[in-house]
Amino acid sequence: MIDKNALIYGATGGLGKAIIKELQKERVNIFAIARNRKKLEDLISEMQLDARQTLCCKTITSQSDFDKVRNWLGQMDTKFDFAIHSAGQGLMKPAANLALNEWNRLIDINLTSAFAFYKLFSQFHAIKKFEIVYFSSASLNRSWPKNSLYAASKSGLEAFAGSLQQEIKNKGGRVWLYRAGSINTGFFNQVKNHLPVEKMLSAQEVAKLVVQNLGMSPGIYSPLVSILNE
C-alpha cells in the first residue's frame, strides 16, 4: 500500500481520524475533506498532514461546493486508489415529531453525500484498481422505534452501494460496505439513550479492519461486512 492515495470525506470525525492513523502506518498518502475548519486545522497539526492535500468544505452536495471539491481534486493531479466516506449524522425521534428540514439534512449527509462523493471520485480514481468504503449501521438488523429517519438513510446507502458494486466491478472497482454496531466516537453526542460507551466498538479496531481489507487481494470481496458489539 506504500505511496497509494486515499481520499477521505469526514476526516475529522472519530472514525475518519482512526482510519487516517492506520493508513499512515501503511505509508498511504492522505487527502482529506472536512466540514469544520478548526477541526481540520487541528487534524493537520496532529497527523502532520500536508495542508495542500486537505480541503474544508461545508458540504459536497450543493453544486457550488461540489465544483469547489472537483476543482481542488483537479489541481492535485492525482489518481486515487481508495475513497473512504466516513461522514454521518444520527437523529432519533418518532416519525411524527420529525421536521422536514431534519429529514432533508440527515438524508443529505448520510445518503446524498455518499453519491456525490462517488461522483467526484469517479473522475479521479486509479485506472486498474480502486476501492470505495461506506459505513452503514447494525440498527438495520431489526426495526427500532424512533429510528425511521436514520434507518431510511442507511437502507438507501446499502442499496446504492450494492448497485454501485455491480457497475464498477468490471472496471477494477470494489465497494466495501460495513454494517457496524455502535462505535465510540463523537457521533453519539448527537444521539440520546445510546449503548454505554464501555460496550461500544473501538474506532481504532474498526479502522484496522478497514485498512486490512483494503490490502486484500482484488479477488477477495465481501459485499457486506458486519461488525457487531459483543
ChimeraX commands (.cxc) that place a marker at each C-alpha (Angstrom):
marker #1 position 0.00,0.00,0.00 radius 0.5
marker #1 position 3.05,2.26,0.10 radius 0.5
marker #1 position 2.55,5.53,-1.83 radius 0.5
marker #1 position -1.04,4.77,-2.74 radius 0.5
marker #1 position -3.51,7.66,-2.44 radius 0.5
marker #1 position -6.59,7.80,-0.22 radius 0.5
marker #1 position -9.39,10.38,-0.39 radius 0.5
marker #1 position -11.33,10.68,2.88 radius 0.5
marker #1 position -14.58,12.57,3.48 radius 0.5
marker #1 position -15.45,13.13,7.14 radius 0.5
marker #1 position -11.76,13.13,8.03 radius 0.5
marker #1 position -12.08,14.95,11.36 radius 0.5
marker #1 position -14.62,12.56,12.90 radius 0.5
marker #1 position -13.53,9.85,15.30 radius 0.5
marker #1 position -13.68,7.10,12.70 radius 0.5
marker #1 position -12.10,9.24,9.98 radius 0.5
marker #1 position -9.14,10.10,12.23 radius 0.5
marker #1 position -8.70,6.47,13.24 radius 0.5
marker #1 position -8.62,5.38,9.59 radius 0.5
marker #1 position -6.07,8.07,8.76 radius 0.5
marker #1 position -3.80,6.77,11.55 radius 0.5
marker #1 position -3.97,3.24,10.17 radius 0.5
marker #1 position -3.38,4.38,6.60 radius 0.5
marker #1 position -0.35,6.40,7.69 radius 0.5
marker #1 position 1.15,3.24,9.19 radius 0.5
marker #1 position 0.95,1.76,5.69 radius 0.5
marker #1 position 2.52,4.93,4.23 radius 0.5
marker #1 position -0.55,5.83,2.20 radius 0.5
marker #1 position -0.83,9.44,1.02 radius 0.5
marker #1 position -3.78,11.17,2.70 radius 0.5
marker #1 position -6.12,13.65,1.00 radius 0.5
marker #1 position -8.73,14.85,3.48 radius 0.5
marker #1 position -12.03,16.71,3.17 radius 0.5
marker #1 position -13.75,18.06,6.29 radius 0.5
marker #1 position -16.67,20.32,7.08 radius 0.5
marker #1 position -15.20,22.19,10.07 radius 0.5
marker #1 position -12.16,24.41,9.50 radius 0.5
marker #1 position -10.93,24.46,13.12 radius 0.5
marker #1 position -11.16,20.68,13.40 radius 0.5
marker #1 position -9.35,20.34,10.08 radius 0.5
marker #1 position -6.54,22.63,11.25 radius 0.5
marker #1 position -6.21,20.55,14.41 radius 0.5
marker #1 position -6.14,17.37,12.31 radius 0.5
marker #1 position -3.38,18.75,10.08 radius 0.5
marker #1 position -1.29,19.52,13.15 radius 0.5
marker #1 position -2.00,16.26,14.98 radius 0.5
marker #1 position -1.49,13.96,12.00 radius 0.5
marker #1 position 1.19,16.09,10.30 radius 0.5
marker #1 position -0.77,16.21,7.08 radius 0.5
marker #1 position 0.21,18.24,4.05 radius 0.5
marker #1 position -2.19,21.20,4.26 radius 0.5
marker #1 position -2.29,21.39,0.46 radius 0.5
marker #1 position -3.84,17.92,0.49 radius 0.5
marker #1 position -6.73,18.99,2.70 radius 0.5
marker #1 position -9.90,20.93,1.98 radius 0.5
marker #1 position -12.58,22.47,4.18 radius 0.5
marker #1 position -15.98,22.39,2.53 radius 0.5
marker #1 position -19.32,22.81,4.27 radius 0.5
marker #1 position -20.93,20.17,2.09 radius 0.5
marker #1 position -20.33,18.35,-1.18 radius 0.5
marker #1 position -23.98,18.17,-2.24 radius 0.5
marker #1 position -24.60,21.74,-3.38 radius 0.5
marker #1 position -23.42,22.47,-6.92 radius 0.5
marker #1 position -21.05,25.23,-5.78 radius 0.5
marker #1 position -19.36,23.09,-3.13 radius 0.5
marker #1 position -19.29,20.06,-5.44 radius 0.5
marker #1 position -17.48,22.20,-8.03 radius 0.5
marker #1 position -15.12,23.50,-5.34 radius 0.5
marker #1 position -14.07,19.96,-4.42 radius 0.5
marker #1 position -13.80,18.88,-8.06 radius 0.5
marker #1 position -11.55,21.84,-8.87 radius 0.5
marker #1 position -9.36,21.08,-5.86 radius 0.5
marker #1 position -9.02,17.45,-6.90 radius 0.5
marker #1 position -8.17,18.51,-10.43 radius 0.5
marker #1 position -5.37,20.71,-9.14 radius 0.5
marker #1 position -3.91,17.76,-7.19 radius 0.5
marker #1 position -3.21,15.93,-10.48 radius 0.5
marker #1 position -3.55,12.66,-8.55 radius 0.5
marker #1 position -5.17,9.30,-9.19 radius 0.5
marker #1 position -6.80,7.85,-6.08 radius 0.5
marker #1 position -6.70,4.20,-5.07 radius 0.5
marker #1 position -9.06,4.48,-2.09 radius 0.5
marker #1 position -12.12,6.60,-1.31 radius 0.5
marker #1 position -13.46,6.45,2.26 radius 0.5
marker #1 position -16.76,8.08,3.19 radius 0.5
marker #1 position -16.85,8.33,6.99 radius 0.5
marker #1 position -19.16,11.32,7.44 radius 0.5
marker #1 position -22.53,10.76,9.06 radius 0.5
marker #1 position -25.16,12.00,11.48 radius 0.5
marker #1 position -27.77,10.43,13.70 radius 0.5
marker #1 position -31.14,11.61,14.97 radius 0.5
marker #1 position -33.59,9.52,16.97 radius 0.5
marker #1 position -37.18,10.83,17.00 radius 0.5
marker #1 position -40.64,9.43,16.42 radius 0.5
marker #1 position -41.56,9.94,12.77 radius 0.5
marker #1 position -44.47,12.21,13.71 radius 0.5
marker #1 position -42.06,14.56,15.52 radius 0.5
marker #1 position -39.53,14.88,12.71 radius 0.5
marker #1 position -39.36,18.21,10.92 radius 0.5
marker #1 position -38.98,18.22,7.15 radius 0.5
marker #1 position -35.68,20.10,7.38 radius 0.5
marker #1 position -34.35,17.48,9.84 radius 0.5
marker #1 position -35.23,14.72,7.38 radius 0.5
marker #1 position -33.60,16.54,4.47 radius 0.5
marker #1 position -30.46,17.41,6.43 radius 0.5
marker #1 position -29.79,13.86,7.62 radius 0.5
marker #1 position -30.58,12.26,4.25 radius 0.5
marker #1 position -28.20,14.78,2.70 radius 0.5
marker #1 position -25.19,13.83,4.81 radius 0.5
marker #1 position -25.86,10.09,5.17 radius 0.5
marker #1 position -27.04,9.29,1.66 radius 0.5
marker #1 position -26.82,12.12,-0.87 radius 0.5
marker #1 position -23.22,12.91,0.05 radius 0.5
marker #1 position -22.34,9.24,-0.50 radius 0.5
marker #1 position -23.46,9.60,-4.12 radius 0.5
marker #1 position -21.73,12.97,-4.53 radius 0.5
marker #1 position -18.51,11.54,-3.07 radius 0.5
marker #1 position -18.51,8.68,-5.57 radius 0.5
marker #1 position -19.35,11.09,-8.39 radius 0.5
marker #1 position -16.25,13.13,-7.52 radius 0.5
marker #1 position -14.06,10.07,-7.01 radius 0.5
marker #1 position -15.15,8.56,-10.34 radius 0.5
marker #1 position -13.35,11.33,-12.20 radius 0.5
marker #1 position -10.04,10.83,-10.41 radius 0.5
marker #1 position -9.69,7.17,-9.42 radius 0.5
marker #1 position -6.86,4.87,-10.46 radius 0.5
marker #1 position -7.38,3.11,-13.77 radius 0.5
marker #1 position -6.80,-0.57,-12.95 radius 0.5
marker #1 position -7.89,-0.95,-9.31 radius 0.5
marker #1 position -9.78,1.28,-6.92 radius 0.5
marker #1 position -11.79,0.79,-3.75 radius 0.5
marker #1 position -14.61,2.65,-2.01 radius 0.5
marker #1 position -15.61,2.37,1.65 radius 0.5
marker #1 position -19.02,3.21,3.10 radius 0.5
marker #1 position -20.45,2.73,6.61 radius 0.5
marker #1 position -23.96,1.51,7.27 radius 0.5
marker #1 position -25.48,0.60,10.64 radius 0.5
marker #1 position -26.27,-2.56,12.57 radius 0.5
marker #1 position -29.52,-0.86,13.57 radius 0.5
marker #1 position -30.84,-2.19,10.24 radius 0.5
marker #1 position -30.72,-5.73,11.63 radius 0.5
marker #1 position -34.16,-5.08,13.13 radius 0.5
marker #1 position -36.73,-2.30,13.26 radius 0.5
marker #1 position -36.48,0.14,16.16 radius 0.5
marker #1 position -38.80,2.93,17.29 radius 0.5
marker #1 position -37.51,6.47,16.69 radius 0.5
marker #1 position -35.13,5.12,14.02 radius 0.5
marker #1 position -37.17,5.68,10.84 radius 0.5
marker #1 position -35.04,8.54,9.53 radius 0.5
marker #1 position -31.61,7.09,10.30 radius 0.5
marker #1 position -32.64,3.64,9.08 radius 0.5
marker #1 position -34.05,5.10,5.85 radius 0.5
marker #1 position -30.78,6.90,5.15 radius 0.5
marker #1 position -28.67,3.79,5.78 radius 0.5
marker #1 position -31.04,1.49,3.87 radius 0.5
marker #1 position -30.71,3.81,0.91 radius 0.5
marker #1 position -26.93,3.77,1.29 radius 0.5
marker #1 position -26.85,-0.03,1.26 radius 0.5
marker #1 position -29.00,-0.19,-1.88 radius 0.5
marker #1 position -26.79,2.40,-3.58 radius 0.5
marker #1 position -23.55,0.64,-2.60 radius 0.5
marker #1 position -24.82,-2.75,-3.78 radius 0.5
marker #1 position -25.82,-1.44,-7.18 radius 0.5
marker #1 position -22.60,0.57,-7.47 radius 0.5
marker #1 position -20.53,-2.55,-6.90 radius 0.5
marker #1 position -22.19,-4.19,-9.89 radius 0.5
marker #1 position -21.48,-1.13,-12.04 radius 0.5
marker #1 position -17.77,-0.84,-11.23 radius 0.5
marker #1 position -16.59,-4.43,-10.71 radius 0.5
marker #1 position -15.61,-4.91,-14.37 radius 0.5
marker #1 position -13.60,-1.67,-14.19 radius 0.5
marker #1 position -11.44,-2.94,-11.31 radius 0.5
marker #1 position -13.58,-1.31,-8.64 radius 0.5
marker #1 position -14.55,-2.76,-5.29 radius 0.5
marker #1 position -17.03,-1.42,-2.72 radius 0.5
marker #1 position -16.64,-2.21,0.99 radius 0.5
marker #1 position -19.86,-1.69,2.95 radius 0.5
marker #1 position -19.58,-2.01,6.73 radius 0.5
marker #1 position -22.75,-2.55,8.75 radius 0.5
marker #1 position -21.25,-1.52,12.07 radius 0.5
marker #1 position -22.55,-1.56,15.61 radius 0.5
marker #1 position -22.10,1.43,17.90 radius 0.5
marker #1 position -18.59,2.88,17.52 radius 0.5
marker #1 position -17.14,5.02,20.30 radius 0.5
marker #1 position -16.92,8.38,18.50 radius 0.5
marker #1 position -18.41,11.86,18.81 radius 0.5
marker #1 position -21.27,10.65,16.62 radius 0.5
marker #1 position -23.13,9.67,19.77 radius 0.5
marker #1 position -23.03,13.22,21.08 radius 0.5
marker #1 position -25.95,13.71,18.67 radius 0.5
marker #1 position -27.91,10.67,19.83 radius 0.5
marker #1 position -29.60,10.19,23.23 radius 0.5
marker #1 position -30.09,6.90,25.11 radius 0.5
marker #1 position -27.34,5.05,23.26 radius 0.5
marker #1 position -25.34,1.97,24.24 radius 0.5
marker #1 position -22.95,2.58,27.18 radius 0.5
marker #1 position -19.54,3.73,25.95 radius 0.5
marker #1 position -17.75,0.78,27.53 radius 0.5
marker #1 position -19.77,-1.60,25.35 radius 0.5
marker #1 position -19.12,0.22,22.07 radius 0.5
marker #1 position -16.71,-0.80,19.35 radius 0.5
marker #1 position -13.30,0.87,19.33 radius 0.5
marker #1 position -12.84,3.26,16.40 radius 0.5
marker #1 position -9.21,2.17,16.08 radius 0.5
marker #1 position -10.12,-1.52,15.89 radius 0.5
marker #1 position -12.70,-0.83,13.20 radius 0.5
marker #1 position -10.13,1.27,11.32 radius 0.5
marker #1 position -7.61,-1.58,11.47 radius 0.5
marker #1 position -10.12,-3.93,9.86 radius 0.5
marker #1 position -10.98,-1.40,7.15 radius 0.5
marker #1 position -7.34,-0.86,6.21 radius 0.5
marker #1 position -6.55,-4.57,6.42 radius 0.5
marker #1 position -9.32,-5.30,3.93 radius 0.5
marker #1 position -8.08,-2.61,1.55 radius 0.5
marker #1 position -4.84,-4.55,1.32 radius 0.5
marker #1 position -6.53,-7.84,0.40 radius 0.5
marker #1 position -6.29,-9.49,-3.00 radius 0.5
marker #1 position -8.68,-7.97,-5.58 radius 0.5
marker #1 position -10.22,-11.42,-5.98 radius 0.5
marker #1 position -11.46,-11.38,-2.37 radius 0.5
marker #1 position -14.65,-9.48,-1.81 radius 0.5
marker #1 position -17.49,-9.38,0.70 radius 0.5
marker #1 position -20.50,-7.26,-0.32 radius 0.5
marker #1 position -21.46,-6.55,3.30 radius 0.5
marker #1 position -19.22,-6.74,6.37 radius 0.5
marker #1 position -20.99,-6.83,9.73 radius 0.5
marker #1 position -19.06,-5.53,12.75 radius 0.5
marker #1 position -21.02,-6.15,15.90 radius 0.5
marker #1 position -20.61,-5.32,19.58 radius 0.5
marker #1 position -20.18,-8.25,21.96 radius 0.5
marker link #1:1,2 radius 0.2
marker link #1:2,3 radius 0.2
marker link #1:3,4 radius 0.2
marker link #1:4,5 radius 0.2
marker link #1:5,6 radius 0.2
marker link #1:6,7 radius 0.2
marker link #1:7,8 radius 0.2
marker link #1:8,9 radius 0.2
marker link #1:9,10 radius 0.2
marker link #1:10,11 radius 0.2
marker link #1:11,12 radius 0.2
marker link #1:12,13 radius 0.2
marker link #1:13,14 radius 0.2
marker link #1:14,15 radius 0.2
marker link #1:15,16 radius 0.2
marker link #1:16,17 radius 0.2
marker link #1:17,18 radius 0.2
marker link #1:18,19 radius 0.2
marker link #1:19,20 radius 0.2
marker link #1:20,21 radius 0.2
marker link #1:21,22 radius 0.2
marker link #1:22,23 radius 0.2
marker link #1:23,24 radius 0.2
marker link #1:24,25 radius 0.2
marker link #1:25,26 radius 0.2
marker link #1:26,27 radius 0.2
marker link #1:27,28 radius 0.2
marker link #1:28,29 radius 0.2
marker link #1:29,30 radius 0.2
marker link #1:30,31 radius 0.2
marker link #1:31,32 radius 0.2
marker link #1:32,33 radius 0.2
marker link #1:33,34 radius 0.2
marker link #1:34,35 radius 0.2
marker link #1:35,36 radius 0.2
marker link #1:36,37 radius 0.2
marker link #1:37,38 radius 0.2
marker link #1:38,39 radius 0.2
marker link #1:39,40 radius 0.2
marker link #1:40,41 radius 0.2
marker link #1:41,42 radius 0.2
marker link #1:42,43 radius 0.2
marker link #1:43,44 radius 0.2
marker link #1:44,45 radius 0.2
marker link #1:45,46 radius 0.2
marker link #1:46,47 radius 0.2
marker link #1:47,48 radius 0.2
marker link #1:48,49 radius 0.2
marker link #1:49,50 radius 0.2
marker link #1:50,51 radius 0.2
marker link #1:51,52 radius 0.2
marker link #1:52,53 radius 0.2
marker link #1:53,54 radius 0.2
marker link #1:54,55 radius 0.2
marker link #1:55,56 radius 0.2
marker link #1:56,57 radius 0.2
marker link #1:57,58 radius 0.2
marker link #1:58,59 radius 0.2
marker link #1:59,60 radius 0.2
marker link #1:60,61 radius 0.2
marker link #1:61,62 radius 0.2
marker link #1:62,63 radius 0.2
marker link #1:63,64 radius 0.2
marker link #1:64,65 radius 0.2
marker link #1:65,66 radius 0.2
marker link #1:66,67 radius 0.2
marker link #1:67,68 radius 0.2
marker link #1:68,69 radius 0.2
marker link #1:69,70 radius 0.2
marker link #1:70,71 radius 0.2
marker link #1:71,72 radius 0.2
marker link #1:72,73 radius 0.2
marker link #1:73,74 radius 0.2
marker link #1:74,75 radius 0.2
marker link #1:75,76 radius 0.2
marker link #1:76,77 radius 0.2
marker link #1:77,78 radius 0.2
marker link #1:78,79 radius 0.2
marker link #1:79,80 radius 0.2
marker link #1:80,81 radius 0.2
marker link #1:81,82 radius 0.2
marker link #1:82,83 radius 0.2
marker link #1:83,84 radius 0.2
marker link #1:84,85 radius 0.2
marker link #1:85,86 radius 0.2
marker link #1:86,87 radius 0.2
marker link #1:87,88 radius 0.2
marker link #1:88,89 radius 0.2
marker link #1:89,90 radius 0.2
marker link #1:90,91 radius 0.2
marker link #1:91,92 radius 0.2
marker link #1:92,93 radius 0.2
marker link #1:93,94 radius 0.2
marker link #1:94,95 radius 0.2
marker link #1:95,96 radius 0.2
marker link #1:96,97 radius 0.2
marker link #1:97,98 radius 0.2
marker link #1:98,99 radius 0.2
marker link #1:99,100 radius 0.2
marker link #1:100,101 radius 0.2
marker link #1:101,102 radius 0.2
marker link #1:102,103 radius 0.2
marker link #1:103,104 radius 0.2
marker link #1:104,105 radius 0.2
marker link #1:105,106 radius 0.2
marker link #1:106,107 radius 0.2
marker link #1:107,108 radius 0.2
marker link #1:108,109 radius 0.2
marker link #1:109,110 radius 0.2
marker link #1:110,111 radius 0.2
marker link #1:111,112 radius 0.2
marker link #1:112,113 radius 0.2
marker link #1:113,114 radius 0.2
marker link #1:114,115 radius 0.2
marker link #1:115,116 radius 0.2
marker link #1:116,117 radius 0.2
marker link #1:117,118 radius 0.2
marker link #1:118,119 radius 0.2
marker link #1:119,120 radius 0.2
marker link #1:120,121 radius 0.2
marker link #1:121,122 radius 0.2
marker link #1:122,123 radius 0.2
marker link #1:123,124 radius 0.2
marker link #1:124,125 radius 0.2
marker link #1:125,126 radius 0.2
marker link #1:126,127 radius 0.2
marker link #1:127,128 radius 0.2
marker link #1:128,129 radius 0.2
marker link #1:129,130 radius 0.2
marker link #1:130,131 radius 0.2
marker link #1:131,132 radius 0.2
marker link #1:132,133 radius 0.2
marker link #1:133,134 radius 0.2
marker link #1:134,135 radius 0.2
marker link #1:135,136 radius 0.2
marker link #1:136,137 radius 0.2
marker link #1:137,138 radius 0.2
marker link #1:138,139 radius 0.2
marker link #1:139,140 radius 0.2
marker link #1:140,141 radius 0.2
marker link #1:141,142 radius 0.2
marker link #1:142,143 radius 0.2
marker link #1:143,144 radius 0.2
marker link #1:144,145 radius 0.2
marker link #1:145,146 radius 0.2
marker link #1:146,147 radius 0.2
marker link #1:147,148 radius 0.2
marker link #1:148,149 radius 0.2
marker link #1:149,150 radius 0.2
marker link #1:150,151 radius 0.2
marker link #1:151,152 radius 0.2
marker link #1:152,153 radius 0.2
marker link #1:153,154 radius 0.2
marker link #1:154,155 radius 0.2
marker link #1:155,156 radius 0.2
marker link #1:156,157 radius 0.2
marker link #1:157,158 radius 0.2
marker link #1:158,159 radius 0.2
marker link #1:159,160 radius 0.2
marker link #1:160,161 radius 0.2
marker link #1:161,162 radius 0.2
marker link #1:162,163 radius 0.2
marker link #1:163,164 radius 0.2
marker link #1:164,165 radius 0.2
marker link #1:165,166 radius 0.2
marker link #1:166,167 radius 0.2
marker link #1:167,168 radius 0.2
marker link #1:168,169 radius 0.2
marker link #1:169,170 radius 0.2
marker link #1:170,171 radius 0.2
marker link #1:171,172 radius 0.2
marker link #1:172,173 radius 0.2
marker link #1:173,174 radius 0.2
marker link #1:174,175 radius 0.2
marker link #1:175,176 radius 0.2
marker link #1:176,177 radius 0.2
marker link #1:177,178 radius 0.2
marker link #1:178,179 radius 0.2
marker link #1:179,180 radius 0.2
marker link #1:180,181 radius 0.2
marker link #1:181,182 radius 0.2
marker link #1:182,183 radius 0.2
marker link #1:183,184 radius 0.2
marker link #1:184,185 radius 0.2
marker link #1:185,186 radius 0.2
marker link #1:186,187 radius 0.2
marker link #1:187,188 radius 0.2
marker link #1:188,189 radius 0.2
marker link #1:189,190 radius 0.2
marker link #1:190,191 radius 0.2
marker link #1:191,192 radius 0.2
marker link #1:192,193 radius 0.2
marker link #1:193,194 radius 0.2
marker link #1:194,195 radius 0.2
marker link #1:195,196 radius 0.2
marker link #1:196,197 radius 0.2
marker link #1:197,198 radius 0.2
marker link #1:198,199 radius 0.2
marker link #1:199,200 radius 0.2
marker link #1:200,201 radius 0.2
marker link #1:201,202 radius 0.2
marker link #1:202,203 radius 0.2
marker link #1:203,204 radius 0.2
marker link #1:204,205 radius 0.2
marker link #1:205,206 radius 0.2
marker link #1:206,207 radius 0.2
marker link #1:207,208 radius 0.2
marker link #1:208,209 radius 0.2
marker link #1:209,210 radius 0.2
marker link #1:210,211 radius 0.2
marker link #1:211,212 radius 0.2
marker link #1:212,213 radius 0.2
marker link #1:213,214 radius 0.2
marker link #1:214,215 radius 0.2
marker link #1:215,216 radius 0.2
marker link #1:216,217 radius 0.2
marker link #1:217,218 radius 0.2
marker link #1:218,219 radius 0.2
marker link #1:219,220 radius 0.2
marker link #1:220,221 radius 0.2
marker link #1:221,222 radius 0.2
marker link #1:222,223 radius 0.2
marker link #1:223,224 radius 0.2
marker link #1:224,225 radius 0.2
marker link #1:225,226 radius 0.2
marker link #1:226,227 radius 0.2
marker link #1:227,228 radius 0.2
marker link #1:228,229 radius 0.2
marker link #1:229,230 radius 0.2
view
